[in-house]
Amino acid sequence: MKWKDKCFDALDAANMFESSGHRTRFKELIDCYHGYPFFTKGLCKCMYLSAWDEEHFCVILGALADMTAGRDQDTREMRSKGECFAEEQTNDEYYVYELSNAFLDNKPFHLTASQNITPGVRHIISQALKASDIIDHVDGF
């Protein structure tokens, strides 16, 4: 079994998808982009996070299309764009982009109780961190 399938199955078995749309969007991303040289576990984590809704799905889809067309070998350009997106945010979306950047950098990310984040975004980030742990433990990458 391919790593991408093991990853999807592990997330599905842990009930990590919030909706059928979330599940379908993630599956489409991982199926389409897992074979590219820029695909990493960090990018897979970003795919899980961005598949949460249509808006973020479209953002990552555009970035991945650009990377494919440019024959990118890594996620440096995506990381740079993520930093710009984070700086443009004036609400708790900032933390979603910061989490994406942490995933791409393979660095830890922690929220504190004092950070003013809506419960909905806090839930998304919490679930993405749980999914990150699952993705890290899928064998065979």
SEFIVEX-634155 format. One line per field, with one value per atom (N, C-alpha, C, O): atom name; residue number from 1; x, y, z; residue in three letters. Coordinates in steps of 0.1 Angstrom, whole numbers. Layout:
atom	[CA|...]
nr	[NUM|...]
u	[X|...]
v	[Y|...]
w	[Z|...]
rest	[ALA|...]
This chain:
atom	[N|CA|C|O|N|CA|C|O|N|CA|C|O|N|CA|C|O|N|CA|C|O|N|CA|C|O|N|CA|C|O|N|CA|C|O|N|CA|C|O|N|CA|C|O|N|CA|C|O|N|CA|C|O|N|CA|C|O|N|CA|C|O|N|CA|C|O|N|CA|C|O|N|CA|C|O|N|CA|C|O|N|CA|C|O|N|CA|C|O|N|CA|C|O|N|CA|C|O|N|CA|C|O|N|CA|C|O|N|CA|C|O|N|CA|C|O|N|CA|C|O|N|CA|C|O|N|CA|C|O|N|CA|C|O|N|CA|C|O|N|CA|C|O|N|CA|C|O|N|CA|C|O|N|CA|C|O|N|CA|C|O|N|CA|C|O|N|CA|C|O|N|CA|C|O|N|CA|C|O|N|CA|C|O|N|CA|C|O|N|CA|C|O|N|CA|C|O|N|CA|C|O|N|CA|C|O|N|CA|C|O|N|CA|C|O|N|CA|C|O|N|CA|C|O|N|CA|C|O|N|CA|C|O|N|CA|C|O|N|CA|C|O|N|CA|C|O|N|CA|C|O|N|CA|C|O|N|CA|C|O|N|CA|C|O|N|CA|C|O|N|CA|C|O|N|CA|C|O|N|CA|C|O|N|CA|C|O|N|CA|C|O|N|CA|C|O|N|CA|C|O|N|CA|C|O|N|CA|C|O|N|CA|C|O|N|CA|C|O|N|CA|C|O|N|CA|C|O|N|CA|C|O|N|CA|C|O|N|CA|C|O|N|CA|C|O|N|CA|C|O|N|CA|C|O|N|CA|C|O|N|CA|C|O|N|CA|C|O|N|CA|C|O|N|CA|C|O|N|CA|C|O|N|CA|C|O|N|CA|C|O|N|CA|C|O|N|CA|C|O|N|CA|C|O|N|CA|C|O|N|CA|C|O|N|CA|C|O|N|CA|C|O|N|CA|C|O|N|CA|C|O|N|CA|C|O|N|CA|C|O|N|CA|C|O|N|CA|C|O|N|CA|C|O|N|CA|C|O|N|CA|C|O|N|CA|C|O|N|CA|C|O|N|CA|C|O|N|CA|C|O|N|CA|C|O|N|CA|C|O|N|CA|C|O|N|CA|C|O|N|CA|C|O|N|CA|C|O|N|CA|C|O|N|CA|C|O|N|CA|C|O|N|CA|C|O|N|CA|C|O|N|CA|C|O|N|CA|C|O|N|CA|C|O|N|CA|C|O|N|CA|C|O|N|CA|C|O|N|CA|C|O|N|CA|C|O|N|CA|C|O|N|CA|C|O|N|CA|C|O|N|CA|C|O|N|CA|C|O|N|CA|C|O|N|CA|C|O|N|CA|C|O|N|CA|C|O|N|CA|C|O|N|CA|C|O|N|CA|C|O|N|CA|C|O|N|CA|C|O|N|CA|C|O]
nr	[1|1|1|1|2|2|2|2|3|3|3|3|4|4|4|4|5|5|5|5|6|6|6|6|7|7|7|7|8|8|8|8|9|9|9|9|10|10|10|10|11|11|11|11|12|12|12|12|13|13|13|13|14|14|14|14|15|15|15|15|16|16|16|16|17|17|17|17|18|18|18|18|19|19|19|19|20|20|20|20|21|21|21|21|22|22|22|22|23|23|23|23|24|24|24|24|25|25|25|25|26|26|26|26|27|27|27|27|28|28|28|28|29|29|29|29|30|30|30|30|31|31|31|31|32|32|32|32|33|33|33|33|34|34|34|34|35|35|35|35|36|36|36|36|37|37|37|37|38|38|38|38|39|39|39|39|40|40|40|40|41|41|41|41|42|42|42|42|43|43|43|43|44|44|44|44|45|45|45|45|46|46|46|46|47|47|47|47|48|48|48|48|49|49|49|49|50|50|50|50|51|51|51|51|52|52|52|52|53|53|53|53|54|54|54|54|55|55|55|55|56|56|56|56|57|57|57|57|58|58|58|58|59|59|59|59|60|60|60|60|61|61|61|61|62|62|62|62|63|63|63|63|64|64|64|64|65|65|65|65|66|66|66|66|67|67|67|67|68|68|68|68|69|69|69|69|70|70|70|70|71|71|71|71|72|72|72|72|73|73|73|73|74|74|74|74|75|75|75|75|76|76|76|76|77|77|77|77|78|78|78|78|79|79|79|79|80|80|80|80|81|81|81|81|82|82|82|82|83|83|83|83|84|84|84|84|85|85|85|85|86|86|86|86|87|87|87|87|88|88|88|88|89|89|89|89|90|90|90|90|91|91|91|91|92|92|92|92|93|93|93|93|94|94|94|94|95|95|95|95|96|96|96|96|97|97|97|97|98|98|98|98|99|99|99|99|100|100|100|100|101|101|101|101|102|102|102|102|103|103|103|103|104|104|104|104|105|105|105|105|106|106|106|106|107|107|107|107|108|108|108|108|109|109|109|109|110|110|110|110|111|111|111|111|112|112|112|112|113|113|113|113|114|114|114|114|115|115|115|115|116|116|116|116|117|117|117|117|118|118|118|118|119|119|119|119|120|120|120|120|121|121|121|121|122|122|122|122|123|123|123|123|124|124|124|124|125|125|125|125|126|126|126|126|127|127|127|127|128|128|128|128|129|129|129|129|130|130|130|130|131|131|131|131|132|132|132|132|133|133|133|133|134|134|134|134|135|135|135|135|136|136|136|136|137|137|137|137|138|138|138|138|139|139|139|139|140|140|140|140|141|141|141|141]
u	[8|0|9|19|5|13|11|1|21|21|8|2|5|-6|-19|-28|-21|-32|-32|-43|-21|-19|-23|-29|-18|-20|-35|-41|-42|-56|-64|-73|-60|-67|-65|-75|-53|-50|-59|-64|-60|-68|-83|-90|-87|-101|-104|-115|-96|-98|-99|-106|-92|-92|-103|-104|-112|-123|-118|-124|-108|-102|-109|-105|-118|-124|-138|-146|-139|-151|-163|-174|-162|-173|-169|-157|-179|-176|-168|-159|-171|-164|-149|-140|-146|-133|-125|-114|-132|-126|-123|-112|-132|-131|-120|-112|-120|-110|-96|-87|-94|-81|-77|-65|-86|-83|-79|-69|-86|-82|-68|-60|-65|-51|-40|-31|-42|-31|-30|-19|-41|-41|-34|-26|-36|-31|-16|-8|-12|1|11|23|8|17|30|40|30|41|51|61|48|56|68|67|80|92|90|97|81|79|70|67|64|55|63|72|59|65|54|42|57|47|42|30|50|46|35|25|38|28|15|4|16|4|-4|-16|3|-4|-11|-23|-5|-11|-24|-34|-23|-34|-46|-57|-43|-54|-60|-72|-52|-57|-65|-75|-60|-66|-79|-88|-80|-92|-104|-115|-102|-112|-124|-136|-122|-133|-129|-117|-139|-136|-126|-118|-127|-119|-104|-96|-100|-86|-82|-70|-91|-89|-84|-75|-91|-88|-75|-67|-71|-58|-47|-38|-48|-37|-37|-26|-49|-49|-42|-35|-44|-37|-22|-14|-18|-4|2|13|-5|1|1|10|-9|-9|3|10|6|18|31|40|31|44|46|57|35|35|40|49|34|37|52|58|56|70|80|92|75|84|92|104|85|92|97|90|108|114|111|113|107|105|93|87|91|80|84|77|96|101|92|90|88|80|66|61|61|48|50|41|61|64|64|59|71|72|58|55|50|36|28|20|30|23|27|18|39|43|36|32|35|28|13|8|7|-7|-9|-18|0|-1|0|-8|9|11|-1|-4|-9|-21|-33|-42|-32|-44|-45|-36|-58|-60|-69|-74|-71|-79|-72|-60|-80|-73|-69|-63|-72|-67|-52|-46|-46|-32|-26|-16|-32|-27|-28|-20|-38|-40|-28|-22|-24|-13|0|9|1|13|15|26|3|4|8|17|3|8|23|30|28|42|50|61|45|52|52|62|41|41|52|59|52|62|76|85|78|92|95|106|85|87|91|100|84|86|73|62|75|63|55|60|42|33|25|19|24|16|7|12|-5|-14|-14|-13|-15|-17|-32|-38|-36|-50|-52|-63|-41|-42|-44|-48|-41|-42|-57|-65|-61|-75|-79|-78|-84|-88|-102|-105|-110|-124|-124|-115|-134|-135|-135|-129|-141|-140|-126|-123|-119|-105|-96|-88|-98|-91|-93|-84|-106|-109|-102|-96|-102|-95|-80|-75|-74|-60|-57|-48|-66|-64|-65|-57|-75|-77|-65|-60|-60|-48|-36|-28|-34|-23|-24|-14|-36|-38|-36|-29|-40|-38|-23|-18|-16|-1|6|15|1|7|5|14|-7|-11|-2|4|-1|7|21|28|27|41|43|54|33|35|31|31|27|24|38|46|40|52|53|43|65|68|70|69|71|73|86|89]
v	[-12|0|12|13|22|35|43|42|51|60|68|70|74|83|76|82|64|56|53|53|49|47|59|58|70|83|86|89|85|88|79|83|66|56|58|57|63|65|77|77|88|99|96|100|88|84|75|77|66|57|65|61|76|84|94|103|93|103|117|126|120|134|143|154|138|146|151|144|164|171|169|171|167|165|157|154|153|146|155|150|168|177|178|178|179|179|166|167|155|142|142|138|146|145|155|151|167|177|172|173|167|162|150|150|141|129|134|129|144|149|155|152|162|169|158|158|149|139|130|126|126|117|124|118|137|144|148|148|152|158|149|154|137|129|125|123|125|120|131|128|144|155|156|152|161|162|171|170|180|190|184|191|172|166|162|154|167|163|160|163|155|154|167|168|177|191|196|202|193|197|189|195|177|168|174|174|179|185|198|200|206|218|214|221|203|198|195|198|188|185|198|199|207|220|228|233|229|237|230|237|217|210|212|208|219|222|228|225|238|245|249|248|253|256|268|267|278|290|286|290|279|275|264|264|256|246|253|249|263|271|277|278|282|289|279|281|267|257|251|248|250|244|254|249|267|276|276|276|275|274|261|261|250|237|237|232|244|245|253|249|264|272|264|265|256|248|238|235|232|221|228|222|239|246|250|250|255|260|248|251|236|225|226|222|231|233|220|210|220|208|208|198|219|220|230|236|233|242|256|263|260|273|285|294|284|295|295|306|283|282|288|295|285|290|305|312|311|325|332|342|326|331|330|339|319|317|328|333|332|343|356|364|359|371|370|380|359|357|360|366|354|356|371|376|378|392|401|411|396|403|401|409|392|389|398|402|402|411|404|410|391|384|370|369|361|348|339|329|343|336|336|327|347|348|335|330|329|317|305|295|304|293|293|283|305|306|304|298|308|305|290|285|283|269|262|253|267|261|263|254|275|277|268|263|266|257|243|236|238|225|225|215|235|235|235|230|242|243|231|230|222|210|215|209|225|231|229|229|229|228|241|252|239|251|249|238|260|259|271|282|269|280|281|271|293|295|300|305|298|302|317|321|324|339|344|356|337|341|343|333|354|357|351|357|339|331|326|321|327|322|307|300|302|288|280|269|285|277|275|264|286|285|277|270|279|271|256|248|252|238|233|222|241|238|235|225|244|243|231|223|229|217|204|195|203|191|190|178|200|200|195|188|199|194|179|172|174|160|153|142|158|152|151|142|162|163|151|145|148|137|124|115|122|110|109|98|119|119|116|108|122|119|104|99|97|83|73|61|78|68|64|72|50|45|45|45|45|42|54|53|66|78|78|88]
w	[0|0|0|7|-8|-9|4|11|7|18|19|29|7|7|11|18|7|11|26|33|31|45|53|64|49|55|56|66|44|43|52|60|52|60|75|83|79|93|98|109|90|94|94|103|84|84|96|102|99|110|124|133|124|136|136|145|126|125|125|131|117|116|106|105|98|88|94|99|93|99|91|96|78|69|57|55|49|37|27|20|27|19|23|14|36|41|36|31|38|34|19|15|11|-3|-8|-17|-3|-7|-4|-12|8|12|3|-2|1|-8|-22|-28|-27|-41|-41|-50|-30|-30|-28|-36|-19|-17|-29|-33|-35|-47|-59|-66|-60|-72|-70|-80|-58|-56|-49|-47|-44|-36|-44|-38|-57|-65|-69|-75|-66|-70|-60|-48|-65|-57|-45|-35|-45|-34|-23|-13|-26|-16|-3|-4|8|21|31|28|42|53|57|60|57|61|51|55|38|28|30|28|33|36|47|47|57|69|65|69|56|50|42|42|35|27|36|33|47|57|62|62|66|71|61|64|49|38|33|28|34|29|38|35|49|59|52|55|43|37|22|19|15|1|-1|-10|7|6|7|-2|17|19|9|5|5|-5|-18|-24|-22|-34|-33|-43|-21|-19|-22|-29|-15|-17|-31|-36|-37|-50|-60|-69|-58|-67|-65|-75|-52|-49|-55|-61|-54|-59|-74|-80|-81|-95|-100|-110|-93|-96|-94|-102|-83|-81|-91|-96|-96|-106|-119|-126|-123|-135|-135|-146|-124|-122|-120|-119|-119|-117|-104|-104|-94|-81|-75|-77|-69|-62|-47|-41|-42|-27|-25|-34|-12|-8|-4|3|-8|-4|-8|-1|-21|-26|-19|-16|-16|-9|5|10|11|25|25|34|14|13|11|17|3|1|14|17|21|34|44|52|44|53|49|58|36|31|35|40|33|37|52|56|60|74|78|86|72|75|71|77|61|56|65|64|74|82|94|100|96|108|118|128|117|126|129|127|135|139|127|130|115|103|103|98|110|111|116|111|126|133|124|125|115|106|96|93|91|82|89|83|101|109|112|111|114|116|103|103|91|78|77|72|80|79|88|84|100|109|103|105|97|91|80|79|72|61|66|60|77|83|92|97|94|103|117|123|122|135|143|138|156|165|165|162|168|169|181|184|189|202|203|201|207|211|226|233|230|245|247|238|259|262|261|259|262|262|248|246|238|224|221|223|216|213|200|189|201|189|191|202|180|181|184|180|190|193|180|180|169|157|151|147|151|146|155|151|168|178|176|177|173|170|157|157|147|134|137|133|144|147|156|153|166|174|166|168|158|149|140|137|134|125|132|127|145|153|156|156|158|160|147|148|136|123|120|114|124|122|129|123|141|149|142|141|137|130|117|114|109|97|100|93|111|114|117|116|122|126|115|118|103|92|87|83|86|82|66|59|62|48|39|27|45|37|30|22]
rest	[MET|MET|MET|MET|LYS|LYS|LYS|LYS|TRP|TRP|TRP|TRP|LYS|LYS|LYS|LYS|ASP|ASP|ASP|ASP|LYS|LYS|LYS|LYS|CYS|CYS|CYS|CYS|PHE|PHE|PHE|PHE|ASP|ASP|ASP|ASP|ALA|ALA|ALA|ALA|LEU|LEU|LEU|LEU|ASP|ASP|ASP|ASP|ALA|ALA|ALA|ALA|ALA|ALA|ALA|ALA|ASN|ASN|ASN|ASN|MET|MET|MET|MET|PHE|PHE|PHE|PHE|GLU|GLU|GLU|GLU|SER|SER|SER|SER|SER|SER|SER|SER|GLY|GLY|GLY|GLY|HIS|HIS|HIS|HIS|ARG|ARG|ARG|ARG|THR|THR|THR|THR|ARG|ARG|ARG|ARG|PHE|PHE|PHE|PHE|LYS|LYS|LYS|LYS|GLU|GLU|GLU|GLU|LEU|LEU|LEU|LEU|ILE|ILE|ILE|ILE|ASP|ASP|ASP|ASP|CYS|CYS|CYS|CYS|TYR|TYR|TYR|TYR|HIS|HIS|HIS|HIS|GLY|GLY|GLY|GLY|TYR|TYR|TYR|TYR|PRO|PRO|PRO|PRO|PHE|PHE|PHE|PHE|PHE|PHE|PHE|PHE|THR|THR|THR|THR|LYS|LYS|LYS|LYS|GLY|GLY|GLY|GLY|LEU|LEU|LEU|LEU|CYS|CYS|CYS|CYS|LYS|LYS|LYS|LYS|CYS|CYS|CYS|CYS|MET|MET|MET|MET|TYR|TYR|TYR|TYR|LEU|LEU|LEU|LEU|SER|SER|SER|SER|ALA|ALA|ALA|ALA|TRP|TRP|TRP|TRP|ASP|ASP|ASP|ASP|GLU|GLU|GLU|GLU|GLU|GLU|GLU|GLU|HIS|HIS|HIS|HIS|PHE|PHE|PHE|PHE|CYS|CYS|CYS|CYS|VAL|VAL|VAL|VAL|ILE|ILE|ILE|ILE|LEU|LEU|LEU|LEU|GLY|GLY|GLY|GLY|ALA|ALA|ALA|ALA|LEU|LEU|LEU|LEU|ALA|ALA|ALA|ALA|ASP|ASP|ASP|ASP|MET|MET|MET|MET|THR|THR|THR|THR|ALA|ALA|ALA|ALA|GLY|GLY|GLY|GLY|ARG|ARG|ARG|ARG|ASP|ASP|ASP|ASP|GLN|GLN|GLN|GLN|ASP|ASP|ASP|ASP|THR|THR|THR|THR|ARG|ARG|ARG|ARG|GLU|GLU|GLU|GLU|MET|MET|MET|MET|ARG|ARG|ARG|ARG|SER|SER|SER|SER|LYS|LYS|LYS|LYS|GLY|GLY|GLY|GLY|GLU|GLU|GLU|GLU|CYS|CYS|CYS|CYS|PHE|PHE|PHE|PHE|ALA|ALA|ALA|ALA|GLU|GLU|GLU|GLU|GLU|GLU|GLU|GLU|GLN|GLN|GLN|GLN|THR|THR|THR|THR|ASN|ASN|ASN|ASN|ASP|ASP|ASP|ASP|GLU|GLU|GLU|GLU|TYR|TYR|TYR|TYR|TYR|TYR|TYR|TYR|VAL|VAL|VAL|VAL|TYR|TYR|TYR|TYR|GLU|GLU|GLU|GLU|LEU|LEU|LEU|LEU|SER|SER|SER|SER|ASN|ASN|ASN|ASN|ALA|ALA|ALA|ALA|PHE|PHE|PHE|PHE|LEU|LEU|LEU|LEU|ASP|ASP|ASP|ASP|ASN|ASN|ASN|ASN|LYS|LYS|LYS|LYS|PRO|PRO|PRO|PRO|PHE|PHE|PHE|PHE|HIS|HIS|HIS|HIS|LEU|LEU|LEU|LEU|THR|THR|THR|THR|ALA|ALA|ALA|ALA|SER|SER|SER|SER|GLN|GLN|GLN|GLN|ASN|ASN|ASN|ASN|ILE|ILE|ILE|ILE|THR|THR|THR|THR|PRO|PRO|PRO|PRO|GLY|GLY|GLY|GLY|VAL|VAL|VAL|VAL|ARG|ARG|ARG|ARG|HIS|HIS|HIS|HIS|ILE|ILE|ILE|ILE|ILE|ILE|ILE|ILE|SER|SER|SER|SER|GLN|GLN|GLN|GLN|ALA|ALA|ALA|ALA|LEU|LEU|LEU|LEU|LYS|LYS|LYS|LYS|ALA|ALA|ALA|ALA|SER|SER|SER|SER|ASP|ASP|ASP|ASP|ILE|ILE|ILE|ILE|ILE|ILE|ILE|ILE|ASP|ASP|ASP|ASP|HIS|HIS|HIS|HIS|VAL|VAL|VAL|VAL|ASP|ASP|ASP|ASP|GLY|GLY|GLY|GLY|PHE|PHE|PHE|PHE]
